[in-house]
Amino acid sequence: MKIYKVKVNGKVYEVELEAVDEVKGSVEAKTVSEEAPAKEAASEGANQILAPIAGKVLDIKVKPGEMVRKGQTVAIIEAMKLENEIQSAYSGKVKEVVVSEGADVRNKDVLIVLE
């Protein structure tokens, strides 16, 4: 066993590590089916609000037909146990909400389309 000191955010922690000479067990590789790509907005000139991060959609704060202002929170995405407020980069009327609550999204997926 070796003891190391690790500094995290200015606080020092002692960590004890043990060297392993032999690894027992097996590693399985699973093929992940390719997820369906996010639905894309068909209309030209529409402003799209994209997911800035990958995560799970916890809440959609707007509905089709509602007006949104630039900077208004339109959705909440959970990523790495943190809730991230997604704000609109545009002002306009909500044409379509592409995702639903509970959906998993990837970075740059379309969340909401504005007119």
Contacts in CASP RR format, 6 or more apart in sequence:
PFRMAT RR
TARGET T0000
AUTHOR 0000-0000-0000
METHOD contacts of the structure
MODEL  1
MKIYKVKVNGKVYEVELEAVDEVKGSVEAKTVSEEAPAKEAASEGANQIL
APIAGKVLDIKVKPGEMVRKGQTVAIIEAMKLENEIQSAYSGKVKEVVVS
EGADVRNKDVLIVLE
1 16 0 8 1.000
1 17 0 8 1.000
1 18 0 8 1.000
2 16 0 8 1.000
2 17 0 8 1.000
2 18 0 8 1.000
2 19 0 8 1.000
3 14 0 8 1.000
3 15 0 8 1.000
3 16 0 8 1.000
3 17 0 8 1.000
4 14 0 8 1.000
4 15 0 8 1.000
4 16 0 8 1.000
4 17 0 8 1.000
5 12 0 8 1.000
5 13 0 8 1.000
5 14 0 8 1.000
5 15 0 8 1.000
6 12 0 8 1.000
6 13 0 8 1.000
6 14 0 8 1.000
6 15 0 8 1.000
7 13 0 8 1.000
35 104 0 8 1.000
35 106 0 8 1.000
38 98 0 8 1.000
38 99 0 8 1.000
38 105 0 8 1.000
38 106 0 8 1.000
38 109 0 8 1.000
38 110 0 8 1.000
39 98 0 8 1.000
39 110 0 8 1.000
40 110 0 8 1.000
41 48 0 8 1.000
41 95 0 8 1.000
41 96 0 8 1.000
41 98 0 8 1.000
41 110 0 8 1.000
41 113 0 8 1.000
43 95 0 8 1.000
43 113 0 8 1.000
46 95 0 8 1.000
46 113 0 8 1.000
46 114 0 8 1.000
46 115 0 8 1.000
47 89 0 8 1.000
47 90 0 8 1.000
47 92 0 8 1.000
47 113 0 8 1.000
47 114 0 8 1.000
48 110 0 8 1.000
48 111 0 8 1.000
48 112 0 8 1.000
48 113 0 8 1.000
48 114 0 8 1.000
49 74 0 8 1.000
49 75 0 8 1.000
49 86 0 8 1.000
49 88 0 8 1.000
49 89 0 8 1.000
49 90 0 8 1.000
49 110 0 8 1.000
49 111 0 8 1.000
49 112 0 8 1.000
49 113 0 8 1.000
49 114 0 8 1.000
50 108 0 8 1.000
50 109 0 8 1.000
50 110 0 8 1.000
50 111 0 8 1.000
51 77 0 8 1.000
51 86 0 8 1.000
51 105 0 8 1.000
51 106 0 8 1.000
51 107 0 8 1.000
51 108 0 8 1.000
51 109 0 8 1.000
51 110 0 8 1.000
51 111 0 8 1.000
52 84 0 8 1.000
52 86 0 8 1.000
52 107 0 8 1.000
53 77 0 8 1.000
53 79 0 8 1.000
53 84 0 8 1.000
53 107 0 8 1.000
54 79 0 8 1.000
54 104 0 8 1.000
54 105 0 8 1.000
54 106 0 8 1.000
54 107 0 8 1.000
55 77 0 8 1.000
55 78 0 8 1.000
55 79 0 8 1.000
55 104 0 8 1.000
55 105 0 8 1.000
55 106 0 8 1.000
56 77 0 8 1.000
56 78 0 8 1.000
56 79 0 8 1.000
56 102 0 8 1.000
56 103 0 8 1.000
56 104 0 8 1.000
56 105 0 8 1.000
57 75 0 8 1.000
57 76 0 8 1.000
57 77 0 8 1.000
57 99 0 8 1.000
57 100 0 8 1.000
57 101 0 8 1.000
57 102 0 8 1.000
57 103 0 8 1.000
57 104 0 8 1.000
57 105 0 8 1.000
57 111 0 8 1.000
58 76 0 8 1.000
58 77 0 8 1.000
58 78 0 8 1.000
58 83 0 8 1.000
58 101 0 8 1.000
58 102 0 8 1.000
59 75 0 8 1.000
59 76 0 8 1.000
59 101 0 8 1.000
60 74 0 8 1.000
60 75 0 8 1.000
60 97 0 8 1.000
60 99 0 8 1.000
60 100 0 8 1.000
60 101 0 8 1.000
60 112 0 8 1.000
61 72 0 8 1.000
61 73 0 8 1.000
61 74 0 8 1.000
61 75 0 8 1.000
61 76 0 8 1.000
62 68 0 8 1.000
62 74 0 8 1.000
62 75 0 8 1.000
62 94 0 8 1.000
62 97 0 8 1.000
62 112 0 8 1.000
63 94 0 8 1.000
63 97 0 8 1.000
64 94 0 8 1.000
64 95 0 8 1.000
64 96 0 8 1.000
64 97 0 8 1.000
65 93 0 8 1.000
65 94 0 8 1.000
65 95 0 8 1.000
66 93 0 8 1.000
66 94 0 8 1.000
67 91 0 8 1.000
67 92 0 8 1.000
67 93 0 8 1.000
67 94 0 8 1.000
68 74 0 8 1.000
68 88 0 8 1.000
68 90 0 8 1.000
68 91 0 8 1.000
68 92 0 8 1.000
68 93 0 8 1.000
68 94 0 8 1.000
68 114 0 8 1.000
69 88 0 8 1.000
69 91 0 8 1.000
69 92 0 8 1.000
70 88 0 8 1.000
70 89 0 8 1.000
70 90 0 8 1.000
70 91 0 8 1.000
71 87 0 8 1.000
71 88 0 8 1.000
71 89 0 8 1.000
72 87 0 8 1.000
72 88 0 8 1.000
73 85 0 8 1.000
73 86 0 8 1.000
73 87 0 8 1.000
74 86 0 8 1.000
74 87 0 8 1.000
74 88 0 8 1.000
74 111 0 8 1.000
74 112 0 8 1.000
75 85 0 8 1.000
75 86 0 8 1.000
75 99 0 8 1.000
75 111 0 8 1.000
75 112 0 8 1.000
76 83 0 8 1.000
76 84 0 8 1.000
76 85 0 8 1.000
76 86 0 8 1.000
77 83 0 8 1.000
77 84 0 8 1.000
77 86 0 8 1.000
77 105 0 8 1.000
78 84 0 8 1.000
86 111 0 8 1.000
88 112 0 8 1.000
88 114 0 8 1.000
90 114 0 8 1.000
91 114 0 8 1.000
92 114 0 8 1.000
92 115 0 8 1.000
93 114 0 8 1.000
93 115 0 8 1.000
94 112 0 8 1.000
94 113 0 8 1.000
94 114 0 8 1.000
94 115 0 8 1.000
95 113 0 8 1.000
95 114 0 8 1.000
95 115 0 8 1.000
96 112 0 8 1.000
96 113 0 8 1.000
97 111 0 8 1.000
97 112 0 8 1.000
98 109 0 8 1.000
98 110 0 8 1.000
98 111 0 8 1.000
98 112 0 8 1.000
98 113 0 8 1.000
99 105 0 8 1.000
99 109 0 8 1.000
99 110 0 8 1.000
99 111 0 8 1.000
99 112 0 8 1.000
105 111 0 8 1.000
END
